[in-house]
Amino acid sequence: MFYIKQFFSIFRDNLLKGTFFFLISISFVLISGNWGLIKEKIFELYPDYAKGPSFFALISSDQDYLNIQRKLVTLPGISSVMILEKDAVKEQTKKLVDNFQLKDEDLGFLNFIALEVIFDKNITVRGQELIRNYLIKLAGENNVTLGKINFPPERDGIKSLLDFINIGGEWAVALIFGCMWFFALFILKKEVKKSAYLIEQFQRKNFVEIKILISGTIIYYLISTGLIFLSGSPEWISVFLIGFFFLISLIINGGKHSWGK
Amino acid sequence: MLQNHLNKTHDQTIFSLEDVSVRYGDIFALDGINLNIYQGEILFITGASGAGKTSLLKLLAGSISPTKGRVLLPNSFLKNKKFFSVQVFQDLRLMDNQTGEQNLFQSFDRKIYDSKSSFVSEMKELCRAFGIIDRIHLKVIDANGGLKQKIAMVRALLSRPDCLIADEPTCSLDYDNNRKVFDILLLYNLKKKLTVIWSSHNKEIVRKFSGRIIHLDNGKLVYTGHACFI
C-alpha cells in the first residue's frame, strides 16, 4: 500500500508524465489483448480486401443448382458460392433487354439461376480454369453460361497496409507500443528515482524504485485486463506476454538510485 | 594518552579503511588512508576544498569504491544488528516544490514509529530545538539557506540513524546556530549513541566542539587527534 501511495503521489506531482505513462500502459494492454477484434473491425471496413477473383454463372433453373453450389463450395480454391436472388436478376436483365421491345413470352430464356463464384485470393489461373470446367461438367455444357473473371479493384496504398496489418500487425503494434511504453517509463522514472532515493536514504527500505514502479504498473495492468475481460474477446496469451514484458523491463530498469541531477 | 582514552570509550569499530586510495583519472582524491571509526564517536573531517573530504564521506556512505585498499562498512562488524547510516549532503537534497514539513515526512518510517502522531510529536520537538517550528510550512524553494540546512538536519535525525554522515551541511549557519546544531547532535550522541561523521573546511568552528578530528591535505591523512589539541 505504501508503494502504491508513493506511485500516485508521484503521479499527482507530475500529472503530464503520469498521464502519459497511464495512457500508454492501458492502450498497450487493451490493443494487444484485443488485437483479433480490432483486426476484424478494420477488415470489415474493406470487405473487398478478403475477396479473390470471381465470376458469374447462369444455370438453367431445371438443374439442381443447390447441389451444384454445395459441390463447388467444397473445392479447394473456392472462397464462397452465392446464389443471387432470382427476381433481382430477372429484373436487371429485363431492364437491359427492354430497349429491344421484346414481349414477356420472348423472355423465356430468363428462366435461369445466377451464381456468383468467388475464388480464394491466391488461386492460380490454372486453378480457376479447372473450377470453371468442373462447373460446366456439373451443370452440362448447354445448361450453363459463364461470365468473364472479375478481379477485385486494386487499391495499392490501402492494400499493402492491409496486407501488413494481416501479416505482421501484432508485431508492429507490440513494437510501437513497446517503444512508447519504454519512453513513458524513462521520463517518469526520473521522478520515481528521486522519491525512491529519498525514501531509501531516510527510511529502512530497499529496492524502493522497483517496488513503486511495479505497484503502479500492476494497478494499470489490472485495470486494462478488467476492461479486456469486459470486451468479451480477450487474447489472454498476449495479455500475459505484455505482463511479462512489463515485469522484465521494470526489473532491468531498476538500477542504482541517484539524486538525478 | 588522552587520545587512547578517548578511543577506548568507543571500542566497537564500525568503519575501517585500510590503505585506501581513490583516484579520478590521474588525480588522487585520497591517497593511502588508514582509519578506524568507532561506534558512538564524533569525528570531524577537516581540510581545504579539494582535500578529499567528500570522497572520504562517499566511501563511508558506500556510494563509491576505493581504487586501492579495503573499506569495511558497519555490516562487516555488526553481524546481528542492522546499522542505519544517514547522509546530509552539501546540496541538501530537499524537494523544492514541497514544504519543509512535507520534506520532513520523508523520514516517517512505520518500522520505527508506532504511529503518525508519535512521529509528528518528535518532529515538532526537533523543529522547536532547531528554532524552525514556525517556518516549516514554507515551501523549500522560498526558504533561505539556513532554514534549508536545518530542515535537512531535522529530516536526517527524524530517521533515527545509528550514524550521521554530514558533508558541510551547516556552512550557511553562523557560529551560534552551528553551536545549537552541535548541541543537539551531542545530546543525540550521548543519549542514543549516535555516531557523527562531520566534514568541514572551517577548523575554527570544529575545534570548539568535543570530538576527534582528522585533517586531510591533498588526499593524505596528515593529522588525527582530539579537537582540543589543535
Contacts between the chains, C-beta under 8 A, distances in Angstrom:
chain1	res1	chain2	res2	distance
A	2	B	110	7.6
A	13	B	97	7.2
A	194	B	95	7.6
A	197	B	93	7.8
A	198	B	93	7.1
A	198	B	95	7.4
A	198	B	106	4.8
A	199	B	106	6.7
A	201	B	86	6.5
A	201	B	87	6.6
A	201	B	93	7.7
A	201	B	106	7.9
A	201	B	159	7.8
A	202	B	86	6.3
A	202	B	106	5.1
A	202	B	107	4.2
A	202	B	109	7.4
A	202	B	155	6.2
A	202	B	156	7.1
A	202	B	158	7.5
A	202	B	159	4.3
A	203	B	106	7.6
A	203	B	107	6.7
A	203	B	108	7.6
A	203	B	109	3.8
A	203	B	111	7.4
A	203	B	159	6.6
A	204	B	82	7.1
A	204	B	84	5.9
A	204	B	109	5.8
A	204	B	111	5.3
A	204	B	112	7.0
A	205	B	109	7.3
A	259	B	91	7.7
A	259	B	93	5.4
A	261	B	91	7.5
